[in-house]
């Protein structure tokens, strides 16, 4: 037996075959035709039930399922969806890309464009798969590509013997290479060319849209740059302004030098906690009850007091929450005044109960005094500043140039929207941010190993052989019920796979928030990168390279020395891909038909809503119940890219037509669902102007490289020598093209080209600067990136921030939201800046 044949036999043996004649089943052998039918029926029933439930609940729960349409002015231009059962679908389908852009911004436009690209690509691949690839495979191998239909194993024949047949040999006698192997050479070129061509088409369209969209508006965000690495000799606003204007690229409108506002931010966060406690105390004393309502609103009514009282309307920062007249009537309410405990003494072991309203009122008054005093302090400057130019052209020239000859000084980067800035990270030193970033990176590396090890026992426990050793009664029960056994060995692996893709991103989201990034948009892009690495490496590559998780140890023992040979690794990759085709078909069916429709129901928000509703007591808490759920691209983009990569990798295998078909179903349903959520139901505040598209493109190139490597391995597995070498130029071209794409196209997805800037509007050029009284220009769309809601204490406020200034310096110290008082504050109020930011007026 030759070395290659021995290696192949070793690999196939390690993939789960023992001397039991193939009795042991790995994930590659986990389903037959009946299993696929069972999976399809279960997934279709789950998805159809979720979809019909949404159609019933959508008009009844408009406060949840149309929250963005009701509360965001940028969605007011969208057409009203009818309340009929299926009537909303045609209206949603007819919404154009321009309407998506105007309502939800560039991020939603780019995200839905990726679905459009995937549908076009998979439709082309599906046509080739059905018209050419499937007939060729059936003609030469008799395989349909459907699990269970192609099992030509004779009695007593194990997986290794069956694989020898697939190698083009009869028993052990070598034969000439079958001619059908040319499809593994020709179609990688065709599909790679189609993928790259369509990707360039979509990229050119997105670039044109992005340049036109951003070049025709003069928002403060687009005219602002973030300077970092400011030297000690430039630690005032005037000095920074003189430095920038000395470069002769344009006039500077304003400069905001970030300072160490830790004390002030801590006071404002504490005030939010105190005012919520005060509102709870007053609500408990006044005695509110939730009225029944038939119009999907959550208003509060007050039980009538025994004596009259008037509402509080004063917004003066120094005003008492209750006037003297109102204080005289508090004892007239039916409920007693609540108490709170104050702990004191050694180690805070003693306590006494006092009046909660008086305690929190006094505490709030003291904190307000501290905040007012803290706003007048002069804080040490940091090395970061936001510089707003009088024209977009000047700001774009700054961010695309090297400003200072000294290393690590005066870096100019694009500035996020004012309300998108994570201000607590602006006064963290560069060294600490770098340490945080590296520390999180190390944790990600450790978790990568942890997830890989975790998948092994999960897969092993799903094997009957393993269950016989651990839980014999359960294994015997499964053996007596084939349908239940099929469900366990078919549905549970894919369900565990899907649940892991849902749970782990939340861990990575928390880790990304601790890396010290300057904006929430950067945090979200980091989440996309981390979550894709997890889904691609742990949930796809590890499974593929090792074939089956249950055969991991056996495979490692057999390949411990063989891994030194690159050809053997390619053989393992190709063999595992063919064996895992049933698993990925299962995954696509479950994800596309079974789980995707559940996104419409917003199951997490629905499940948490009763708990939040029961826990809400104050007007503020009830108002927060109606805020739209948050949409995160960091959770959605990585999984969709992985699905596309799976479809591309399997595009030439016998199961290609089936995988591409369910891939088309996945992306078609996904486009409709995400379009509805982004436009009508959910809200996305971190507007990164479509910067996720280069990340998507780079990961598509990674999928193409893996696809080409797999085809080389497939041909090598079938003892072909010339044909794998013919694919090497394609592999080299794809790698080179990805680098060329990054240098040529990515800058246009990051910056605004000077030629794209509309010079005929205010702020478009130095010769047409905005008037001194003007601080913000309205963009051409209903989505104002300069007026996103700001967040204090981890919660979103109804106020809007339009200038680069720490919200803690100017957020109004509003009174508590109490019964009978108007809880909404106008967005056009004007507040005086502190001495840290000159004496201009800032709109909030």
C-alpha positions in Angstrom: 0.0 0.0 0.0 1.4 3.4 -1.0 2.0 6.2 1.4 -0.8 8.3 0.0 -3.2 5.4 0.2 -2.1 4.7 3.8 -2.6 8.3 4.7 -6.1 8.4 3.2 -7.0 5.2 5.0 -5.7 6.6 8.3 -7.7 9.8 7.8 -10.9 8.0 7.0 -10.4 5.6 9.9 -9.9 8.6 12.2 -13.1 10.1 11.0 -15.1 7.6 13.0 -14.9 4.2 11.4 -13.9 1.3 13.5 -13.9 -2.4 12.9 -17.6 -2.5 13.6 -18.4 -2.3 10.0 -19.4 1.3 10.2 -21.8 0.9 13.1 -20.6 4.1 14.8 -22.0 7.3 13.4 -20.3 10.6 13.2 -21.8 13.9 12.2 -20.9 13.3 8.6 -23.1 10.1 8.7 -25.7 11.5 11.1 -28.6 11.9 8.7 -30.2 9.9 5.9 -33.1 10.8 3.7 -35.6 10.3 6.5 -33.5 12.5 8.8 -33.5 15.3 6.3 -37.2 15.0 5.8 -37.7 15.1 9.6 -35.5 18.1 9.9 -37.3 19.9 7.1 -40.8 19.2 8.6 -39.8 20.3 12.1 -38.0 23.5 10.8 -40.8 24.4 8.4 -43.4 23.9 11.2 -41.4 26.1 13.6 -40.8 28.8 11.1 -44.4 28.8 9.8 -45.8 28.9 13.3 -43.5 31.9 14.1 -44.4 33.7 10.9 -48.2 33.2 11.4 -47.9 34.3 15.0 -46.2 37.5 13.9 -48.9 38.2 11.3 -51.5 37.9 14.1 -49.6 39.9 16.7 -48.2 42.7 14.5 -51.3 44.9 14.4 -52.1 44.1 18.1 -48.6 44.9 19.4 -47.8 47.8 17.3 -45.9 49.4 20.2 -43.3 46.6 19.9 -43.4 45.5 16.3 -43.7 49.0 14.8 -41.8 50.9 17.5 -39.3 52.6 15.2 -42.1 53.7 12.8 -44.0 55.3 15.7 -41.1 57.0 17.5 -38.4 57.9 15.1 -38.9 60.9 12.8 -36.5 59.3 10.2 -39.0 56.5 9.7 -42.0 58.8 9.2 -41.5 58.9 5.5 -42.0 55.2 5.2 -45.4 53.9 3.9 -47.8 52.8 6.6 -48.1 49.0 6.6 -51.7 47.7 6.4 -53.1 45.7 9.3 -54.2 42.8 7.1 -52.7 39.4 7.6 -50.3 39.3 4.6 -50.9 42.8 3.2 -47.7 44.2 4.8 -45.4 42.0 2.7 -46.0 43.6 -0.8 -45.8 47.1 0.7 -42.5 46.2 2.4 -41.1 44.6 -0.7 -41.8 47.7 -2.8 -39.8 50.0 -0.5 -36.8 51.1 -2.6 -33.1 51.3 -1.7 -33.4 55.1 -1.8 -36.1 54.9 0.9 -34.0 52.6 3.0 -31.1 55.0 2.7 -33.2 58.0 3.7 -34.8 56.3 6.6 -32.3 53.9 8.1 -29.0 55.2 6.8 -26.0 53.8 5.0 -25.4 50.9 7.4 -28.9 49.4 6.7 -28.4 50.1 3.0 -25.1 48.2 3.0 -26.4 45.3 5.1 -29.4 44.7 2.8 -27.0 45.1 -0.2 -25.1 42.1 1.0 -28.3 40.0 1.0 -29.0 41.2 -2.5 -25.4 40.2 -3.6 -25.7 36.8 -1.9 -29.0 36.1 -3.7 -27.6 37.0 -7.1 -24.5 34.9 -6.6 -26.2 31.8 -5.2 -28.9 32.0 -7.9 -26.2 31.8 -10.5 -24.4 29.0 -8.7 -27.7 27.1 -8.3 -28.4 27.3 -12.1 -24.9 25.8 -12.9 -25.4 23.2 -10.1 -28.7 22.0 -11.4 -27.9 22.3 -15.1 -24.4 20.8 -15.2 -22.8 19.8 -11.9 -25.7 17.5 -10.7 -26.1 15.6 -14.1 -22.3 15.1 -14.3 -22.1 13.7 -10.8 -25.0 11.4 -11.4 -23.6 10.3 -14.7 -20.2 9.3 -13.4 -20.9 8.5 -9.7 -24.6 7.9 -9.4 -24.9 10.5 -6.7 -27.8 12.9 -6.3 -26.3 14.8 -3.5 -29.2 14.1 -1.2 -28.3 12.5 2.1 -29.6 8.9 2.2 -30.2 8.6 -1.5 -26.5 8.1 -2.4 -25.7 5.4 0.2 -24.3 2.7 -2.1 -22.5 0.9 0.7 -22.9 -2.9 0.5 -23.4 -5.0 3.6 -20.2 -5.3 5.6 -18.6 -2.4 3.8 -17.3 0.4 6.0 -16.7 4.1 5.3 -13.1 3.5 4.3 -14.0 1.0 1.6 -16.8 3.4 0.4 -14.3 6.2 0.2 -12.0 4.1 -1.9 -14.8 3.8 -4.4 -15.2 7.5 -4.5 -11.5 7.9 -5.2 -12.2 6.4 -8.6 -11.0 2.9 -7.8 -12.7 -0.5 -7.8 -11.6 -2.3 -4.7 -7.9 -1.6 -4.6 -7.1 -1.6 -8.3 -6.1 1.8 -9.6 -7.9 3.2 -12.6 -7.4 6.3 -14.8 -8.8 9.6 -13.5 -12.4 9.9 -14.4 -13.1 12.9 -16.7 -15.8 14.3 -14.5 -13.0 15.7 -12.2 -12.6 18.5 -14.6 -15.6 20.2 -13.0 -13.5 20.6 -9.9 -11.1 22.7 -12.0 -13.4 24.6 -14.3 -16.1 25.7 -11.9 -13.8 27.1 -9.2 -12.7 29.5 -11.9 -16.3 30.2 -12.9 -17.7 30.7 -9.4 -14.7 32.7 -8.2 -15.0 34.9 -11.2 -18.7 35.4 -10.6 -18.2 36.1 -6.9 -15.5 38.7 -7.6 -17.3 40.3 -10.5 -20.6 40.7 -8.6 -18.8 41.9 -5.5 -17.1 44.6 -7.5 -20.4 45.6 -9.1 -22.0 45.9 -5.7 -19.0 47.7 -4.3 -19.0 50.3 -7.1 -22.7 50.9 -6.5 -22.3 51.3 -2.7 -19.3 53.6 -3.2 -21.3 55.8 -5.6 -24.2 55.9 -3.2 -22.0 56.6 -0.2 -20.0 59.4 -1.9 -23.2 61.1 -3.2 -24.9 60.8 0.1 -22.1 62.1 2.3 -20.8 64.6 -0.3 -24.2 66.4 -0.5 -24.5 67.1 3.2 -22.6 69.4 5.5 -23.2 67.9 8.9 -21.0 68.7 11.9 -19.9 65.1 12.0 -18.6 65.2 8.4 -16.7 68.4 9.1 -15.0 67.2 12.3 -11.7 65.2 12.8 -10.4 63.6 15.9 -6.8 64.5 16.7 -4.9 62.2 19.0 -1.3 62.3 20.2 -1.4 66.0 20.9 1.9 67.1 22.4 2.2 68.9 25.7 2.9 72.2 24.1 -0.5 72.2 22.3 -2.8 71.7 25.3 -5.2 74.6 24.8 -8.0 75.1 22.2 -6.4 78.2 20.8 -3.0 76.6 20.3 -4.6 73.6 18.5 -6.6 76.0 16.3 -3.5 77.9 15.4 -1.7 74.7 14.5 -4.4 73.4 12.3 -5.0 76.7 10.5 -1.2 76.9 10.1 -1.4 73.9 7.8 -3.4 76.1 5.4 -6.0 73.5 4.6 -8.9 75.5 5.8 -10.5 77.5 8.6 -11.3 76.0 12.0 -14.8 76.5 13.4 -14.5 75.1 16.9 -12.1 73.0 18.9 -13.1 70.7 21.8 -10.1 69.6 23.8 -11.0 66.5 25.8 -10.2 66.7 29.5 -10.2 64.4 32.5 -13.8 64.6 33.4 -13.9 61.5 35.5 -15.2 63.3 38.6 -18.0 65.0 36.7 -19.1 61.9 34.8 -19.2 59.9 38.1 -21.4 62.6 39.6 -23.8 62.7 36.7 -24.1 58.9 36.7 -24.8 58.9 40.4 -27.4 61.6 39.9 -29.3 59.4 37.5 -29.4 56.6 40.1 -30.6 59.0 42.8 -33.3 60.6 40.7 -34.6 57.1 39.7 -34.7 56.1 43.4 -36.6 59.4 44.2 -39.1 58.7 41.4 -39.7 55.2 42.8 -40.2 56.6 46.3 -42.7 59.2 45.1 -44.6 56.7 43.0 -44.9 54.3 45.9 -46.2 57.2 48.1 -48.7 58.6 45.6 -50.1 55.2 44.8 -50.1 54.8 41.0 -51.9 52.0 39.2 -51.7 50.8 35.7 -54.9 51.6 33.8 -56.2 49.3 31.2 -55.8 50.5 27.7 -57.0 49.3 24.3 -54.7 51.4 22.1 -51.4 49.7 22.9 -50.1 52.5 25.1 -48.8 52.4 28.6 -50.1 55.5 30.4 -50.2 55.9 34.1 -53.1 57.3 36.1 -52.9 58.6 39.6 -55.2 57.6 42.4 -56.9 60.8 43.5 -55.4 62.2 46.7 -57.4 63.2 49.7 -56.4 66.8 49.2 -55.6 68.7 46.1 -52.1 69.4 44.9 -50.6 71.0 41.8 -48.0 69.6 39.4 -44.4 70.5 39.2 -43.5 72.5 36.1 -40.2 74.2 37.1 -37.0 73.1 35.3 -34.7 75.4 37.2 -31.6 73.5 38.3 -31.8 75.0 41.8 -35.5 74.5 42.3 -36.9 72.1 44.9 -38.7 69.1 43.5 -41.8 70.1 45.5 -43.0 73.6 46.5 -43.9 74.4 50.0 -47.6 74.2 49.2 -47.1 70.7 47.7 -45.1 69.6 50.7 -48.1 70.5 52.9 -50.3 68.0 51.0 -48.0 65.0 50.8 -49.5 63.4 53.9 -52.9 63.5 52.3 -52.1 60.6 49.9 -53.5 57.2 50.7 -50.1 55.3 50.9 -47.7 56.0 53.7 -44.4 57.7 52.9 -41.8 55.0 52.1 -38.7 54.4 54.2 -35.1 53.6 53.3 -32.2 52.2 55.4 -29.0 54.1 56.1 -26.1 51.9 57.1 -23.5 53.4 59.4 -21.0 52.5 62.1 -18.0 50.1 61.9 -18.0 48.1 58.7 -21.5 49.5 58.0 -23.1 46.9 60.3 -25.7 49.2 61.8 -28.7 50.9 60.1 -31.7 53.1 60.8 -34.8 53.7 58.7 -35.6 57.2 57.5 -38.0 58.9 55.2 -37.0 57.9 51.6 -38.4 61.0 49.9 -36.7 63.4 52.2 -33.4 61.4 52.0 -33.3 61.2 48.2 -34.4 64.9 47.8 -31.6 66.0 50.0 -29.1 63.7 48.3 -30.2 65.0 44.9 -29.9 68.6 46.0 -26.3 68.0 47.2 -25.4 66.2 44.1 -26.8 69.0 42.0 -24.6 71.5 44.0 -21.6 69.3 43.4 -22.3 69.0 39.7 -22.7 72.8 39.3 -19.4 73.3 41.1 -17.7 70.5 39.1 -18.8 72.2 35.9 -16.9 75.3 36.8 -13.6 73.5 37.5 -10.7 73.5 35.2 -9.8 69.9 34.3 -6.4 68.7 33.1 -6.3 68.3 29.3 -5.8 64.9 27.5 -4.1 64.1 24.2 -7.4 64.0 22.2 -9.3 66.8 20.6 -12.2 67.2 18.2 -11.6 69.9 15.6 -14.6 71.0 13.5 -13.6 72.7 10.2 -15.7 75.1 8.3 -15.8 72.8 5.2 -15.9 69.1 4.5 -13.1 69.5 2.0 -10.8 70.8 4.7 -11.6 68.0 7.2 -11.1 65.3 4.5 -7.7 66.7 3.6 -6.7 66.6 7.2 -7.7 62.9 7.8 -6.0 61.8 4.5 -2.6 63.6 5.3 0.3 63.2 7.7 0.2 66.3 9.9 3.3 66.1 12.1 6.9 64.8 11.3 7.2 63.3 14.8 6.1 59.7 15.3 3.0 59.1 17.4 1.9 62.7 17.3 -1.1 64.6 15.8 -3.0 61.7 14.2 -6.1 62.9 12.4 -9.0 60.4 12.1 -12.6 60.6 11.1 -14.7 61.7 14.1 -17.9 59.8 15.1 -21.2 61.5 15.6 -21.2 63.7 18.8 -23.6 61.4 20.6 -21.7 58.3 19.5 -18.5 59.3 21.3 -17.7 57.1 24.4 -16.5 60.1 26.5 -15.2 58.0 29.4 -12.6 56.6 27.0 -11.4 60.0 25.9 -9.6 60.7 29.1 -8.0 57.2 29.3 -4.3 57.3 28.5 -3.1 55.8 25.3 -0.9 53.2 27.1 -3.9 52.0 29.2 -6.0 51.7 26.1 -3.3 49.7 24.4 -3.0 47.4 27.4 -6.8 46.9 27.5 -6.8 46.1 23.8 -4.0 43.5 24.1 -5.5 42.0 27.2 -8.8 41.5 25.5 -7.0 40.0 22.5 -5.3 37.5 24.8 -8.7 36.6 26.3 -10.2 36.1 22.8 -7.3 33.7 22.0 -8.0 31.7 25.2 -11.7 31.6 24.4 -11.0 30.4 20.9 -9.3 27.3 22.4 -12.0 26.9 25.0 -14.8 26.9 22.5 -13.0 24.3 20.4 -12.5 22.0 23.4 -16.1 22.6 24.4 -17.5 21.3 21.1 -15.9 17.9 21.5 -17.9 16.6 24.5 -21.1 18.1 23.1 -20.6 16.1 19.9 -19.6 13.0 21.7 -22.6 13.0 24.0 -24.8 12.9 20.9 -23.3 9.5 19.8 -25.1 6.4 20.7 -21.8 4.6 21.4 -20.9 7.3 23.9 -24.4 7.3 25.4 -24.2 3.6 26.0 -21.2 4.2 28.2 -22.6 7.2 30.1 -26.4 6.7 30.1 -27.2 3.2 28.9 -31.0 3.5 29.5 -31.2 6.6 27.4 -29.2 5.0 24.6 -31.4 1.9 24.7 -34.6 4.1 24.6 -33.2 5.9 21.5 -32.4 2.7 19.8 -36.0 1.5 20.2 -37.4 4.7 18.7 -35.8 5.5 15.4 -37.7 8.8 15.0 -36.5 10.1 18.4 -33.0 8.9 17.6 -33.1 10.7 14.3 -34.2 13.9 16.0 -31.5 13.7 18.7 -28.7 13.0 16.3 -30.0 15.3 13.6 -31.6 18.3 15.4 -29.5 18.6 18.6 -26.1 19.1 16.9 -27.4 21.8 14.7 -29.5 23.3 17.5 -26.4 23.4 19.8 -24.5 24.9 16.9 -27.1 27.6 16.4 -27.5 28.4 20.2 -23.7 28.8 20.5 -23.8 31.3 17.7 -26.4 33.2 19.6 -24.9 33.1 23.1 -21.2 33.7 22.4 -21.6 37.1 20.6 -22.9 38.6 23.8 -19.7 37.7 25.5 -17.7 39.3 22.7 -19.9 42.3 22.8 -19.0 42.9 26.5 -15.3 42.3 25.8 -15.3 44.8 22.9 -16.8 47.4 25.1 -13.8 47.1 27.5 -11.2 47.7 24.8 -11.2 51.5 25.2 -12.6 52.5 21.8 -13.7 56.0 21.2 -17.1 55.4 19.7 -19.9 52.9 19.8 -19.6 52.5 16.1 -16.0 51.3 16.4 -17.1 48.9 19.1 -19.8 47.5 16.8 -17.2 47.0 14.0 -15.0 45.2 16.5 -17.9 43.0 17.5 -18.4 42.0 13.8 -14.7 41.1 13.5 -14.7 39.0 16.7 -17.9 37.2 16.1 -17.0 36.3 12.6 -13.7 34.9 13.8 -15.6 32.8 16.3 -18.2 31.5 13.8 -15.7 30.9 11.1 -12.8 29.4 13.1 -14.6 27.5 15.9 -17.9 26.6 14.3 -16.7 26.0 10.7 -13.0 25.5 10.2 -12.4 23.4 13.3 -15.4 21.2 12.4 -14.2 20.9 8.8 -10.5 20.2 9.5 -11.2 17.6 12.1 -14.1 16.1 10.2 -16.3 15.2 13.2 -16.0 16.4 16.7 -16.7 12.9 18.0 -13.8 11.5 16.1 -11.4 14.2 17.2 -9.2 12.1 19.4 -9.0 9.2 16.9 -8.2 11.6 14.1 -5.5 13.3 16.2 -3.8 10.0 17.0 -3.8 9.0 13.4 -2.6 12.3 12.0 -0.1 13.2 14.8 2.8 12.6 12.4 1.0 12.9 9.1 0.2 16.6 9.7 3.8 17.4 8.8 2.8 16.7 5.2 0.8 19.5 3.7 -0.8 17.1 1.1 -2.2 15.0 3.9 -3.8 18.1 5.5 -5.5 18.9 2.2 -6.7 15.3 2.0 -8.2 15.7 5.5 -9.9 18.9 4.6 -11.5 17.5 1.4 -12.6 14.3 3.1 -14.2 16.2 6.0 -16.1 18.5 3.7 -17.7 15.7 1.9 -18.6 13.9 5.1 -20.1 17.1 6.7 -22.3 18.0 3.8 -25.4 16.5 5.6 -24.7 18.5 8.7 -24.5 21.8 6.8 -27.6 21.0 4.9 -29.3 20.4 8.2 -27.9 23.7 9.5 -29.2 25.7 6.5 -32.7 24.2 6.9 -32.8 24.9 10.6 -31.5 28.5 10.3 -33.4 29.5 7.2 -36.7 27.9 7.7 -36.8 27.2 11.4 -35.1 30.0 13.3 -35.1 33.0 11.0 -38.8 33.7 11.3 -38.4 33.8 15.0 -36.5 37.0 14.5 -39.7 38.7 13.5 -41.2 37.9 16.8 -38.3 39.6 18.6 -38.5 36.7 21.0 -36.0 38.2 23.5 -37.9 41.5 23.7 -41.2 39.7 24.0 -39.9 37.4 26.8 -38.4 40.3 28.7 -41.3 42.7 28.2 -43.6 41.2 30.9 -40.8 41.3 33.4 -39.9 44.8 32.5 -43.6 45.8 32.6 -44.2 44.2 36.0 -41.0 45.9 37.3 -41.9 49.4 36.0 -43.2 51.8 38.6 -42.4 55.3 37.5 -43.4 57.4 34.4 -39.8 57.3 33.2 -39.7 53.5 33.4 -43.0 53.1 31.6 -41.7 55.5 28.9 -38.6 53.4 28.4 -40.8 50.3 27.8 -41.9 51.8 24.5 -38.4 52.5 23.1 -37.6 50.5 20.0 -35.4 47.4 20.6 -31.8 47.8 19.6 -30.5 46.2 16.4 -26.8 45.1 16.3 -25.0 44.4 13.1 -22.3 42.7 15.2 -24.7 39.9 15.9 -26.2 39.6 12.4 -23.5 40.1 9.8 -21.0 37.3 10.9 -23.5 34.5 10.7 -24.8 35.6 7.3 -21.2 35.7 6.0 -20.6 32.2 7.3 -23.7 30.9 5.5 -22.5 32.4 2.2 -19.1 30.9 2.7 -20.6 27.4 3.4 -22.6 27.7 0.1 -19.5 28.8 -1.8 -17.3 26.0 -0.4 -19.9 23.3 -1.3 -20.7 24.8 -4.7 -19.0 22.0 -6.7 -19.8 19.0 -4.5 -22.6 16.6 -5.3 -24.8 18.4 -2.7 -24.2 21.8 -4.2 -27.6 22.2 -5.7 -29.3 21.3 -2.4 -27.1 23.6 -0.3 -27.4 26.5 -2.7 -31.2 26.1 -2.7 -31.5 26.3 1.0 -28.9 29.1 1.0 -31.2 31.0 -1.4 -34.1 30.4 0.9 -32.0 31.7 3.9 -31.0 34.9 2.2 -34.4 35.6 0.6 -36.2 35.2 3.9 -33.5 37.0 5.7 -33.6 40.0 3.5 -37.4 40.5 4.1 -37.1 40.0 7.8 -34.1 42.3 8.3 -35.7 44.9 6.0 -38.8 45.0 8.2 -36.8 45.1 11.4 -34.4 47.9 10.3 -37.2 50.1 8.9 -40.2 49.5 11.2 -39.4 47.6 14.4 -35.8 48.1 15.7 -33.5 51.0 16.1 -29.8 51.2 15.3 -28.0 54.3 16.7 -24.3 53.6 15.8 -24.1 55.0 12.2 -20.8 54.0 10.8 -21.7 55.2 7.3 -21.4 51.7 5.8 -17.9 50.9 6.9 -18.9 47.3 7.5 -18.8 46.6 3.7 -15.0 46.3 3.4 -15.1 43.9 6.3 -17.7 41.8 4.5 -15.7 41.8 1.2 -12.5 40.7 3.0 -14.3 37.8 4.6 -15.9 36.8 1.3 -12.3 36.6 -0.1 -11.4 34.4 2.8 -14.2 32.1 1.8 -13.1 32.0 -1.8 -9.5 31.0 -0.7 -10.9 28.2 1.5 -13.1 27.1 -1.4 -10.1 26.9 -3.7 -8.0 25.1 -1.1 -10.9 22.6 -0.7 -11.0 21.9 -4.4 -7.3 21.3 -4.5 -7.7 18.9 -1.7 -10.6 17.1 -3.4 -8.5 16.6 -6.5 -5.5 15.4 -4.5 -7.8 13.0 -2.7 -8.8 11.5 -6.0 -5.2 10.9 -6.9 -5.1 13.6 -9.6 -1.8 15.4 -10.0 -2.1 17.8 -12.9 -5.5 19.2 -12.1 -4.7 20.5 -8.5 -1.8 22.4 -10.0 -4.1 24.2 -12.4 -6.0 25.7 -9.5 -2.8 27.2 -7.9 -2.9 30.3 -10.2 -6.5 31.0 -9.2 -5.5 30.7 -5.5 -2.6 33.2 -6.0 -4.8 35.6 -8.0 -7.5 35.6 -5.3 -4.9 36.4 -2.5 -3.4 39.2 -4.7 -6.8 40.6 -5.6 -7.8 40.9 -2.0 -4.7 43.0 -1.2 -5.3 45.1 -4.4 -9.0 45.6 -3.4 -8.0 46.7 0.1 -5.6 49.4 -1.3 -7.9 50.6 -4.1 -11.5 50.4 -2.9 -11.4 50.5 0.9 -10.2 54.2 1.1 -13.4 55.1 -0.8 -15.5 53.3 1.8 -13.8 55.3 4.5 -13.2 58.8 3.3 -15.2 61.3 1.1 -13.5 62.0 -2.2 -12.9 65.8 -2.7 -14.5 65.6 -6.1 -17.7 64.2 -4.5 -18.2 67.2 -2.2 -20.9 69.6 -3.3 -19.1 73.0 -3.3 -22.4 74.9 -4.0 -23.8 74.5 -0.5 -22.7 76.1 2.8 -19.8 74.2 4.3 -18.9 72.5 1.0 -15.8 74.7 0.5 -13.6 77.2 2.2 -15.1 80.0 0.2 -18.6 79.3 1.4 -18.3 78.9 5.2 -21.3 78.7 7.5 -22.6 81.7 9.2 -21.3 82.2 12.8 -24.8 81.7 14.2 -25.2 78.3 12.5 -24.0 75.2 14.2 -25.6 72.4 12.3 -26.7 71.8 8.7 -29.6 69.5 8.0 -28.6 66.5 5.9 -30.7 65.7 2.8 -32.2 62.7 4.6 -34.5 62.3 7.6 -31.6 60.6 9.5 -29.6 63.3 11.3 -26.3 61.8 12.5 -25.6 65.0 14.5 -28.7 64.6 16.6 -28.6 61.0 17.9 -29.9 60.6 21.5 -27.2 60.8 24.1 -26.6 58.4 26.9 -26.0 59.1 30.6 -25.4 56.3 33.1 -25.8 53.6 30.5 -29.3 54.9 29.6 -30.5 56.7 26.6 -32.0 60.2 27.1 -34.5 62.0 25.0 -32.1 64.9 24.5 -30.0 65.3 21.4 -26.4 66.3 21.3 -25.3 68.5 18.3 -21.8 69.6 19.2 -18.7 67.8 20.4 -18.9 68.4 24.1 -19.1 66.0 27.0 -22.9 65.6 27.9 -22.0 65.8 31.6 -21.0 69.5 31.1 -24.4 70.6 29.8 -27.1 68.0 30.3 -29.9 69.8 32.1 -30.5 68.8 35.7 -34.2 68.1 35.2 -36.5 67.3 38.1 -37.9 63.9 38.7 -40.8 62.7 36.4 -43.8 62.8 38.7 -47.5 62.4 38.3 -49.3 65.2 36.4 -46.0 66.6 35.2 -45.0 66.7 31.5 -42.2 64.2 31.3 -40.9 65.3 27.9 -38.4 68.0 27.6 -37.9 70.1 24.5 -35.0 69.2 22.3 -34.3 72.8 21.3 -33.3 74.2 24.7 -30.2 76.2 24.9 -27.7 75.9 27.7 -24.6 77.9 28.6 -21.2 76.1 28.3 -18.7 76.1 31.1 -15.3 77.7 31.0 -13.8 74.5 29.7 -15.4 75.2 26.3 -15.3 79.0 26.0 -18.6 80.8 26.1 -20.5 79.6 23.1 -24.0 78.2 23.3 -24.7 74.6 22.6 -27.9 73.1 21.4 -29.1 70.0 23.1 
